[in-house]
Amino acid sequence: MLAENDFDISKFTSFKIGGKVKKIYFPETVDEFIEVLNSQPDAVVVGNLSNVLVSSKGYDGALICTKRMDEIKFDGYTVTASAGVRGTKLSKQAAAKSLSGLEFMIAFPGSVGGEVYMNAGAHGQCIADVLKSAKIYSYENGMIELSNKDMEFGYRTSICQKKPYIVLDATFELVPDNSENIQERMNKNLSFRQDKQPSLTLPNCGSVFKNPKNDSAGRLLESIGAKDFRVGGARVFENHANFIINENSATSLDVLTLMDKMSSAVENKFGIKLVPEVRYLGGKDEEEVKLCKKLQIELIKNQK
Ligand SMILES: Cc1cc2nc3c(=O)[nH]c(=O)nc-3n(C[C@H](O)[C@H](O)[C@H](O)COP(=O)(O)OP(=O)(O)OC[C@H]3O[C@@H](n4cnc5c(N)ncnc54)[C@H](O)[C@@H]3O)c2cc1C
């Protein structure tokens, strides 16, 4: 299995931010994945790093990255994808087989494992709407299969955020449809994204904050003028105030300081505390850890 020491993680994060990671493993099969989970019980599992701000000071531990676990198997109207399969690739392959249900995943930069973990969603749909079951590695019980109901999905959350569960693969229940209809829905979703969201040529991590109940973080941020906010090399995206762009070699501290500015301004005007969607991996820099605590940003740690 490929493993590297002192790995520059910035080339893998969608934000293009992050220092050196002490050790990183790249399993290619479920067997290799389980082997490394057992032999490196303190390692943290990541997918495509499209929802993680990694500290520019790096991470002093081990990561297991699922990028190389890339298997997709169709069986009738269901499809099973390994943890590392890119959402957008899965969406395109289902469309090519005239199977509908994954059109909302077009242009998703994350991996299936990260998307199940986060219950990722867009265009009024989310993983919970199409997932049939998931194969999970539990540190207590080994490999188990969980049904959709067992996954306890909620808005950008799943049971994997509450229990030490690692996603090995996921099976989705699809429905047959005319391929032109599927393509039309995908095109509509794509053009919505192109209008409203930055592409990955402007490094970013997707929505920074979750939407508060019955409101939108983007609307609140826009109304306090966040589109003009910038700190160091990080700035708010001009077309949608809930995105931060790494414009000019931004550091993780630039991003956290900008998030603090955005969150404080919304809280001062509306009395609403925005909850971050992006997660943080690091911990060596005291100022960053303090800001994470203030922002209530999830610190990624070993899932065990
Ligand atoms: C341009 C852009 C657009 C985006 N659009 C959307 C969108 O429309 N909707 C949306 O919901 N999100 C969106 N995102 C955010 C992001 O893609 C999702 O949160 C996605 O689910 C993260 O997947 P990932 O593989 O990148 O996970 P990572 O960022 O690598 O990890 C996220 C979390 O999942 C955990 N994790 C990853 N893999 C596993 C696994 N196999 N088992 C257990 N835990 C795991 C990690 O420990 C971490 O806590 C967007 C991001 C970008 C950059």
The ligand as an SDF file (V2000), in Angstrom:
LIG
                    3D

 53 58  0  0  0  0  0  0  0  0999 V2000
  -16.6180   23.4350   -4.9180 C   0  0  0  0  0  0  0  0  0  0  0  0
  -17.3120   22.6720   -3.8140 C   0  0  0  0  0  0  0  0  0  0  0  0
  -18.6670   22.4140   -3.8910 C   0  0  0  0  0  0  0  0  0  0  0  0
  -19.3170   21.6880   -2.8750 C   0  0  0  0  0  0  0  0  0  0  0  0
  -20.6460   21.4630   -2.9920 N   0  0  0  0  0  0  0  0  0  0  0  0
  -21.2840   20.7890   -2.0140 C   0  0  0  0  0  0  0  0  0  0  0  0
  -22.6860   20.5390   -2.1130 C   0  0  0  0  0  0  0  0  0  0  0  0
  -23.3280   20.8970   -3.0870 O   0  0  0  0  0  0  0  0  0  0  0  0
  -23.2960   19.8810   -1.1050 N   0  0  0  0  0  0  0  0  0  0  0  0
  -22.6150   19.4520    0.0040 C   0  0  0  0  0  0  0  0  0  0  0  0
  -23.2210   18.8450    0.9030 O   0  0  0  0  0  0  0  0  0  0  0  0
  -21.2800   19.6690    0.1340 N   0  0  0  0  0  0  0  0  0  0  0  0
  -20.6050   20.3210   -0.8490 C   0  0  0  0  0  0  0  0  0  0  0  0
  -19.2600   20.5550   -0.7210 N   0  0  0  0  0  0  0  0  0  0  0  0
  -18.5410   20.1190    0.4880 C   0  0  0  0  0  0  0  0  0  0  0  0
  -17.9260   18.7090    0.4060 C   0  0  0  0  0  0  0  0  0  0  0  0
  -17.7020   18.3250   -0.9450 O   0  0  0  0  0  0  0  0  0  0  0  0
  -18.8270   17.6930    1.1090 C   0  0  0  0  0  0  0  0  0  0  0  0
  -18.9330   17.9850    2.4850 O   0  0  0  0  0  0  0  0  0  0  0  0
  -18.3300   16.2470    0.9710 C   0  0  0  0  0  0  0  0  0  0  0  0
  -19.2630   15.4150    1.6020 O   0  0  0  0  0  0  0  0  0  0  0  0
  -16.9580   16.0270    1.5960 C   0  0  0  0  0  0  0  0  0  0  0  0
  -16.4260   14.8220    1.0790 O   0  0  0  0  0  0  0  0  0  0  0  0
  -14.8490   14.5600    1.1120 P   0  0  0  0  0  0  0  0  0  0  0  0
  -14.5790   13.2330    0.5670 O   0  0  0  0  0  0  0  0  0  0  0  0
  -14.1360   15.6790    0.4740 O   0  0  0  0  0  0  0  0  0  0  0  0
  -14.6150   14.5320    2.6860 O   0  0  0  0  0  0  0  0  0  0  0  0
  -13.4030   15.1590    3.4810 P   0  0  0  0  0  0  0  0  0  0  0  0
  -13.4270   16.6400    3.3140 O   0  0  0  0  0  0  0  0  0  0  0  0
  -12.1480   14.4610    3.1690 O   0  0  0  0  0  0  0  0  0  0  0  0
  -13.8470   14.7980    4.9780 O   0  0  0  0  0  0  0  0  0  0  0  0
  -15.0150   15.3590    5.5430 C   0  0  0  0  0  0  0  0  0  0  0  0
  -15.3350   14.6090    6.8400 C   0  0  0  0  0  0  0  0  0  0  0  0
  -15.7050   13.2710    6.4910 O   0  0  0  0  0  0  0  0  0  0  0  0
  -14.8940   12.3300    7.1850 C   0  0  0  0  0  0  0  0  0  0  0  0
  -14.7080   11.1970    6.2860 N   0  0  0  0  0  0  0  0  0  0  0  0
  -14.2560   11.2090    5.0110 C   0  0  0  0  0  0  0  0  0  0  0  0
  -14.2660    9.9680    4.4750 N   0  0  0  0  0  0  0  0  0  0  0  0
  -14.7530    9.1440    5.4420 C   0  0  0  0  0  0  0  0  0  0  0  0
  -15.0210    7.7520    5.5120 C   0  0  0  0  0  0  0  0  0  0  0  0
  -14.7800    6.9140    4.4890 N   0  0  0  0  0  0  0  0  0  0  0  0
  -15.5260    7.2520    6.6670 N   0  0  0  0  0  0  0  0  0  0  0  0
  -15.7710    8.0570    7.7200 C   0  0  0  0  0  0  0  0  0  0  0  0
  -15.5220    9.3780    7.7180 N   0  0  0  0  0  0  0  0  0  0  0  0
  -15.0330    9.9260    6.5930 C   0  0  0  0  0  0  0  0  0  0  0  0
  -13.5980   13.0670    7.5120 C   0  0  0  0  0  0  0  0  0  0  0  0
  -12.9580   12.5380    8.6560 O   0  0  0  0  0  0  0  0  0  0  0  0
  -14.1100   14.4780    7.7630 C   0  0  0  0  0  0  0  0  0  0  0  0
  -14.5490   14.6330    9.0850 O   0  0  0  0  0  0  0  0  0  0  0  0
  -18.5870   21.2500   -1.7370 C   0  0  0  0  0  0  0  0  0  0  0  0
  -17.2020   21.4970   -1.6570 C   0  0  0  0  0  0  0  0  0  0  0  0
  -16.5650   22.2040   -2.6850 C   0  0  0  0  0  0  0  0  0  0  0  0
  -15.0850   22.4410   -2.5880 C   0  0  0  0  0  0  0  0  0  0  0  0
  1  2  1  0
  2  3  1  0
  2 52  2  0
  3  4  2  0
  4  5  1  0
  4 50  1  0
  5  6  2  0
  6  7  1  0
  6 13  1  0
  7  8  2  0
  7  9  1  0
  9 10  1  0
 10 11  2  0
 10 12  1  0
 12 13  2  0
 13 14  1  0
 14 15  1  0
 14 50  1  0
 15 16  1  0
 16 17  1  0
 16 18  1  0
 18 19  1  0
 18 20  1  0
 20 21  1  0
 20 22  1  0
 22 23  1  0
 23 24  1  0
 24 25  2  0
 24 26  1  0
 24 27  1  0
 27 28  1  0
 28 29  2  0
 28 30  1  0
 28 31  1  0
 31 32  1  0
 32 33  1  0
 33 34  1  0
 33 48  1  0
 34 35  1  0
 35 36  1  0
 35 46  1  0
 36 37  1  0
 36 45  1  0
 37 38  2  0
 38 39  1  0
 39 40  1  0
 39 45  2  0
 40 41  1  0
 40 42  2  0
 42 43  1  0
 43 44  2  0
 44 45  1  0
 46 47  1  0
 46 48  1  0
 48 49  1  0
 50 51  2  0
 51 52  1  0
 52 53  1  0
M  END
$$$$
